[in-house]
Amino acid sequence: MTRDSSLPSPIRLVVMAGSATLVGIGLGRFAYAALLPGVIKAGWLSEADAGYVGAANLLGYLVGAVLAGRAGQWLGPGRVIRVSALLVAVGFAASAWPAPVWWFSLWRFVAGVTGAFLMVLAPSLIAQQLPLAMRKRGSTWIFAGVGLGVLFSATLVPLLIDSGLERAWLGLALVCLPPLWLLWRQWPPMPTGEGGEAGPGQGAGLLLVAVYLAYLMDAIGFVPHTVFWVDYLERQRDFTTWASAVQWGVFAVGAISGPFLAGAAARHLGWHRTLIGALTIKGGAVLLPVTVGGVAAVTLSSYLVGAMIPAMVSSVMGRTAELVPPRLATRTWGHATALFAVGQAGAAYAMAALYAHQAGPLIFRIGGATLLAAALLLLVSGLLARR
């Protein structure tokens, strides 16, 4: 593919897509976890209502993942990306006052839908426009925005929440403004893909189905750390509030470094082996705190799971793009994201029921074992496709 000379430089393209993942996932998805204790403590929501509000975000992400491709076709991907980023910021500002549970649920649902739009459309479109020489590196760097968003929420929310919950919500809205400006003013018109190119040939169908299933299984292993980790450490492992917050910060550092580690691995090993490695490492890291005692094991688990979350996303996007023609890359990535959203929502509800009965270690064992099974699935499918 010949790169359009009218497009911005590859670095600027990566920064714009990273801005989309920062707003849509790093802030829109993960910041609520940092706000949750303060929302309950201030009496804005009960513990049960706070859970329903969080579930609304997962439902919105599922809806957004299903509709992202069609929304991009109907309205144009650039317009969808700009409006989605704006709505995430508006949602934070609209939540900065005590309101009924339906009001918070509405804006968390909107954040889920728009977060999925940003996650499906921006990375895949940008990756297609990067020069081949830096495509693997650049398409992983895009997801560093997720880690930056988590780091912002892990540091900004505790600093602002002592001055009032309203300021914490508004502070997150303000953090959205610089990336929002970049997306609104600098996002270039670009093609959504090119036709005429074939996929990798025989065996691609089996490999693609295996990647879909593995990403669905990854969603199950994704839930324990991203939903229950901080609370599990504080209430079931007797960590102090400060120590638990430090572990969330370690998770954020991992999420920032993960894309760079995945990019280096993909350049040397290819997407298929990188994906298998990411699942294996993540599975072991999820199991680590319930199989090995001590703070060191917990800290290593925080870092590795944080690192492997964006590494998995970039690896799945890169691998699916290898298995289909470029014109189908965005649609295929959207299908993978939708399956992930289904697994995430189902696992969150099921694990919440287990967790409520003090089965904290069990959900980590389930998540870790599922991730290792997904790695095995990809390994076997790769061997079968070669026959």
C-alpha positions as CSV (number, residue, x, y, z in Angstrom):
1,M,0.0,0.0,0.0
2,T,1.3,3.4,-0.9
3,R,1.0,5.9,1.9
4,D,-1.0,9.1,1.2
5,S,1.5,11.9,1.4
6,S,-1.3,14.3,2.6
7,L,-1.6,12.4,5.9
8,P,0.3,13.6,9.0
9,S,3.6,11.9,10.0
10,P,3.4,8.4,11.4
11,I,4.2,9.7,14.9
12,R,1.3,12.2,14.8
13,L,-1.0,9.4,13.6
14,V,0.0,7.2,16.5
15,V,-0.5,10.1,18.9
16,M,-4.0,10.8,17.6
17,A,-5.0,7.1,17.9
18,G,-3.4,7.0,21.4
19,S,-5.5,10.0,22.3
20,A,-8.6,8.0,21.3
21,T,-7.6,5.0,23.5
22,L,-6.7,7.4,26.4
23,V,-10.1,9.0,26.4
24,G,-12.3,6.0,25.5
25,I,-10.7,3.3,27.6
26,G,-8.1,4.7,29.9
27,L,-10.4,7.3,31.3
28,G,-13.9,6.4,30.0
29,R,-13.6,2.8,31.1
30,F,-11.2,2.7,34.0
31,A,-11.6,6.0,35.9
32,Y,-14.9,4.9,37.4
33,A,-13.0,2.3,39.4
34,A,-10.9,5.0,41.1
35,L,-14.0,7.1,41.7
36,L,-16.2,4.2,43.1
37,P,-15.1,4.3,46.8
38,G,-15.6,8.1,46.9
39,V,-19.1,7.9,45.3
40,I,-20.2,5.3,47.8
41,K,-18.6,7.1,50.8
42,A,-20.2,10.4,49.9
43,G,-23.6,8.7,49.7
44,W,-24.3,9.5,46.1
45,L,-24.8,5.8,45.4
46,S,-25.3,2.7,47.5
47,E,-23.0,-0.2,47.0
48,A,-25.6,-2.0,45.0
49,D,-26.5,1.0,42.8
50,A,-22.8,1.6,42.2
51,G,-22.5,-1.9,40.9
52,Y,-25.5,-1.4,38.5
53,V,-23.9,1.8,37.3
54,G,-20.6,-0.1,36.5
55,A,-22.6,-2.8,34.7
56,A,-24.2,-0.1,32.5
57,N,-20.7,0.7,31.2
58,L,-20.1,-2.9,30.3
59,L,-23.5,-3.1,28.5
60,G,-22.7,0.1,26.6
61,Y,-19.3,-1.3,25.5
62,L,-21.0,-4.3,24.1
63,V,-23.6,-2.2,22.2
64,G,-20.8,0.1,20.9
65,A,-18.6,-2.8,19.8
66,V,-21.5,-4.2,17.8
67,L,-22.5,-0.9,16.2
68,A,-19.1,0.7,15.7
69,G,-18.5,-0.5,12.1
70,R,-22.0,0.6,11.0
71,A,-21.7,3.9,12.8
72,G,-18.4,4.6,11.0
73,Q,-20.1,3.7,7.6
74,W,-23.2,5.8,8.2
75,L,-21.6,8.9,9.7
76,G,-18.0,8.7,8.7
77,P,-15.3,7.4,11.1
78,G,-13.8,10.8,11.7
79,R,-17.1,12.3,12.9
80,V,-17.9,9.3,15.1
81,I,-14.4,9.5,16.7
82,R,-14.7,13.2,17.4
83,V,-18.2,13.1,18.9
84,S,-17.4,10.0,20.9
85,A,-14.5,11.7,22.6
86,L,-16.6,14.7,23.3
87,L,-19.4,12.6,24.9
88,V,-16.9,11.0,27.3
89,A,-15.8,14.4,28.6
90,V,-19.4,15.6,28.8
91,G,-20.3,12.4,30.7
92,F,-17.7,13.2,33.4
93,A,-18.9,16.8,33.7
94,A,-22.6,15.7,33.8
95,S,-21.8,13.3,36.7
96,A,-20.3,16.0,39.0
97,W,-23.4,16.4,41.2
98,P,-25.6,14.0,43.3
99,A,-28.2,12.5,41.0
100,P,-30.5,9.5,40.7
101,V,-29.0,6.2,39.8
102,W,-30.5,6.3,36.3
103,W,-28.6,9.5,35.5
104,F,-25.2,8.0,36.4
105,S,-26.2,4.8,34.6
106,L,-27.1,6.8,31.5
107,W,-23.7,8.5,31.3
108,R,-21.7,5.3,32.1
109,F,-23.7,3.6,29.3
110,V,-22.8,6.4,27.0
111,A,-19.1,6.1,28.0
112,G,-19.3,2.4,27.2
113,V,-20.7,2.9,23.8
114,T,-18.4,5.8,22.8
115,G,-15.4,4.0,24.4
116,A,-16.1,1.0,22.1
117,F,-16.4,3.3,19.1
118,L,-13.1,4.9,19.8
119,M,-11.4,1.5,20.5
120,V,-12.7,-0.1,17.3
121,L,-12.4,2.7,14.8
122,A,-9.4,4.8,15.7
123,P,-6.7,2.1,16.1
124,S,-7.6,0.1,13.1
125,L,-7.9,3.1,10.8
126,I,-4.5,4.5,12.0
127,A,-2.7,1.2,11.7
128,Q,-3.7,0.9,8.1
129,Q,-2.1,4.2,7.3
130,L,1.2,3.5,9.0
131,P,4.2,2.6,6.8
132,L,4.8,-1.1,6.7
133,A,8.3,-0.7,8.3
134,M,6.7,0.7,11.5
135,R,3.3,-0.9,11.5
136,K,3.9,-3.5,14.2
137,R,5.7,-0.9,16.4
138,G,3.2,1.9,15.8
139,S,0.0,-0.2,16.1
140,T,1.1,-1.3,19.6
141,W,2.2,2.2,20.7
142,I,-1.4,3.3,20.1
143,F,-2.5,1.4,23.2
144,A,-0.2,3.2,25.5
145,G,-3.0,5.7,25.8
146,V,-4.9,3.1,27.9
147,G,-2.2,3.0,30.5
148,L,-1.8,6.8,30.5
149,G,-5.5,7.1,31.2
150,V,-5.3,4.6,34.1
151,L,-2.3,6.5,35.5
152,F,-4.2,9.8,35.3
153,S,-7.2,8.3,37.2
154,A,-4.9,6.6,39.7
155,T,-3.1,9.8,40.6
156,L,-5.6,12.6,39.9
157,V,-8.7,11.2,41.5
158,P,-7.1,10.6,45.0
159,L,-5.6,14.1,44.9
160,L,-8.9,15.8,44.0
161,I,-11.4,13.7,45.9
162,D,-10.3,15.1,49.3
163,S,-11.5,18.5,48.0
164,G,-14.8,17.2,47.0
165,L,-16.2,14.5,44.7
166,E,-17.5,17.1,42.3
167,R,-13.9,18.3,41.7
168,A,-12.8,14.8,40.9
169,W,-15.4,14.3,38.2
170,L,-14.7,17.7,36.7
171,G,-11.0,17.1,36.9
172,L,-11.4,14.0,34.7
173,A,-13.5,16.1,32.3
174,L,-10.6,18.6,32.1
175,V,-8.1,15.8,31.5
176,C,-10.1,14.8,28.4
177,L,-9.8,18.3,26.8
178,P,-6.2,18.1,25.3
179,P,-6.7,14.8,23.6
180,L,-10.3,15.9,22.6
181,W,-8.8,19.0,21.0
182,L,-6.3,16.9,19.1
183,L,-9.0,14.6,17.8
184,W,-11.4,17.3,16.9
185,R,-9.0,19.6,15.1
186,Q,-6.2,17.3,13.8
187,W,-7.9,14.0,12.8
188,P,-7.4,13.8,9.0
189,P,-9.7,12.4,6.4
190,M,-8.5,8.9,5.5
191,P,-9.7,5.8,3.6
192,T,-11.3,3.1,5.7
193,G,-9.4,0.3,3.9
194,E,-8.4,-0.9,0.4
195,G,-9.8,-3.8,-1.6
196,G,-8.2,-6.2,-3.9
197,E,-5.8,-7.9,-1.5
198,A,-6.3,-11.4,-0.3
199,G,-5.8,-12.8,3.2
200,P,-3.0,-15.3,4.0
201,G,-4.7,-18.2,2.2
202,Q,-5.4,-21.7,3.3
203,G,-6.1,-22.1,7.0
204,A,-6.9,-18.5,7.6
205,G,-10.6,-19.2,8.5
206,L,-9.6,-21.6,11.3
207,L,-6.9,-19.2,12.6
208,L,-9.4,-16.3,12.7
209,V,-12.0,-18.3,14.6
210,A,-9.3,-19.4,17.1
211,V,-8.3,-15.7,17.6
212,Y,-11.9,-14.8,18.2
213,L,-12.4,-17.5,20.7
214,A,-9.1,-16.7,22.4
215,Y,-10.1,-13.0,22.7
216,L,-13.4,-14.1,24.2
217,M,-11.6,-16.2,26.7
218,D,-9.2,-13.3,27.4
219,A,-12.2,-11.2,28.5
220,I,-12.8,-13.8,31.3
221,G,-9.2,-13.4,32.5
222,F,-9.5,-9.6,32.2
223,V,-12.2,-9.3,34.8
224,P,-10.5,-10.3,38.1
225,H,-7.8,-7.6,38.1
226,T,-9.8,-4.8,36.4
227,V,-12.9,-5.2,38.5
228,F,-12.0,-6.8,41.8
229,W,-8.2,-6.4,42.3
230,V,-8.1,-3.3,44.6
231,D,-11.0,-4.4,46.7
232,Y,-9.7,-8.0,46.9
233,L,-6.3,-6.7,48.2
234,E,-7.9,-4.4,50.7
235,R,-10.7,-6.6,52.1
236,Q,-9.5,-10.1,51.6
237,R,-5.7,-9.7,51.7
238,D,-5.7,-7.0,54.5
239,F,-3.8,-4.5,52.4
240,T,-4.2,-0.9,53.6
241,T,-6.0,1.6,51.4
242,W,-2.8,3.2,50.5
243,A,-1.0,-0.1,49.7
244,S,-3.9,-1.1,47.5
245,A,-3.7,2.2,45.7
246,V,0.0,1.7,45.1
247,Q,-0.8,-1.7,43.5
248,W,-3.3,0.1,41.1
249,G,-0.5,2.5,40.3
250,V,1.8,-0.4,39.5
251,F,-0.9,-1.8,37.3
252,A,-1.0,1.6,35.4
253,V,2.8,1.6,34.9
254,G,2.4,-1.9,33.4
255,A,-0.4,-0.7,31.1
256,I,1.9,2.1,29.8
257,S,4.9,-0.2,29.2
258,G,2.9,-3.1,27.8
259,P,2.4,-1.8,24.2
260,F,6.2,-1.2,23.8
261,L,6.9,-4.7,25.1
262,A,4.4,-6.1,22.6
263,G,5.7,-4.1,19.8
264,A,9.3,-5.4,20.4
265,A,8.0,-9.0,20.6
266,A,5.9,-8.7,17.4
267,R,8.8,-7.4,15.4
268,H,10.9,-10.4,16.4
269,L,8.3,-13.2,16.8
270,G,5.3,-12.1,14.7
271,W,1.7,-11.5,15.9
272,H,0.8,-15.1,16.3
273,R,3.6,-16.0,18.7
274,T,3.3,-12.7,20.5
275,L,-0.4,-13.3,21.1
276,I,0.3,-16.8,22.5
277,G,3.1,-15.4,24.7
278,A,0.8,-12.6,26.0
279,L,-1.9,-15.0,27.0
280,T,0.5,-17.3,28.7
281,I,2.2,-14.5,30.7
282,K,-1.2,-13.0,31.6
283,G,-2.6,-16.3,32.7
284,G,0.4,-17.0,35.0
285,A,0.2,-13.4,36.4
286,V,-3.5,-13.7,37.2
287,L,-2.8,-17.0,39.0
288,L,0.3,-15.7,40.8
289,P,-1.3,-13.9,43.8
290,V,-3.4,-17.0,44.7
291,T,-0.5,-19.5,44.3
292,V,2.5,-17.6,45.7
293,G,2.4,-15.6,49.0
294,G,4.0,-12.2,49.6
295,V,3.9,-8.6,48.4
296,A,6.4,-9.3,45.7
297,A,4.1,-11.8,44.0
298,V,1.2,-9.3,44.2
299,T,3.3,-6.5,42.8
300,L,4.6,-8.6,39.9
301,S,1.0,-9.7,39.2
302,S,-0.2,-6.0,39.2
303,Y,2.6,-5.1,36.7
304,L,2.3,-8.1,34.4
305,V,-1.5,-8.1,34.1
306,G,-1.4,-4.3,33.5
307,A,1.2,-4.8,30.8
308,M,-0.5,-7.7,29.1
309,I,-3.9,-5.9,28.8
310,P,-2.8,-3.4,26.1
311,A,-0.4,-6.0,24.7
312,M,-3.3,-8.4,24.2
313,V,-5.4,-5.7,22.5
314,S,-2.7,-4.7,20.1
315,S,-1.8,-8.4,19.3
316,V,-5.3,-9.3,18.6
317,M,-5.8,-6.3,16.3
318,G,-2.5,-7.0,14.5
319,R,-3.2,-10.7,14.1
320,T,-6.8,-10.2,12.8
321,A,-5.4,-7.7,10.3
322,E,-3.0,-10.4,9.0
323,L,-5.8,-12.8,8.4
324,V,-8.2,-10.7,6.3
325,P,-7.9,-8.3,3.4
326,P,-7.3,-4.6,4.5
327,R,-10.8,-3.6,3.5
328,L,-12.2,-6.0,6.2
329,A,-9.7,-5.1,8.9
330,T,-11.9,-2.6,10.8
331,R,-15.0,-4.9,10.6
332,T,-13.0,-7.9,11.8
333,W,-11.5,-6.0,14.7
334,G,-15.0,-4.8,15.6
335,H,-16.3,-8.4,15.6
336,A,-13.4,-9.4,17.9
337,T,-14.1,-6.4,20.2
338,A,-17.8,-7.4,20.4
339,L,-17.0,-10.9,21.4
340,F,-14.6,-9.6,24.0
341,A,-17.4,-7.4,25.3
342,V,-19.8,-10.4,25.6
343,G,-17.2,-12.3,27.6
344,Q,-16.4,-9.4,29.8
345,A,-20.0,-8.7,30.7
346,G,-20.9,-12.3,31.3
347,A,-17.7,-13.0,33.4
348,A,-18.2,-9.8,35.4
349,Y,-21.7,-10.8,36.5
350,A,-20.8,-14.4,37.2
351,M,-17.6,-13.5,39.1
352,A,-19.5,-10.9,41.1
353,A,-21.8,-13.6,42.4
354,L,-18.8,-15.7,43.4
355,Y,-17.0,-12.8,44.9
356,A,-20.0,-11.9,47.0
357,H,-19.7,-15.3,48.7
358,Q,-16.0,-14.6,49.6
359,A,-14.7,-16.7,46.7
360,G,-12.1,-14.1,45.8
361,P,-9.2,-16.6,45.1
362,L,-11.5,-18.8,43.0
363,I,-12.2,-16.0,40.4
364,F,-8.5,-15.5,39.9
365,R,-8.0,-19.3,39.4
366,I,-10.8,-19.3,36.9
367,G,-9.4,-16.3,35.0
368,G,-5.8,-17.6,35.0
369,A,-6.8,-21.1,33.8
370,T,-9.0,-19.6,31.0
371,L,-6.1,-17.5,29.8
372,L,-3.8,-20.5,29.7
373,A,-6.4,-22.5,27.8
374,A,-6.7,-19.7,25.3
375,A,-3.0,-19.8,24.7
376,L,-3.2,-23.6,24.1
377,L,-6.1,-23.1,21.7
378,L,-4.0,-20.7,19.6
379,L,-1.0,-23.0,19.7
380,V,-3.0,-26.0,18.5
381,S,-4.9,-24.1,15.8
382,G,-1.6,-22.8,14.4
383,L,-0.2,-26.3,14.2
384,L,-3.5,-27.6,12.5
385,A,-3.5,-24.8,10.0
386,R,0.0,-25.8,8.8
387,R,-1.0,-29.3,8.0
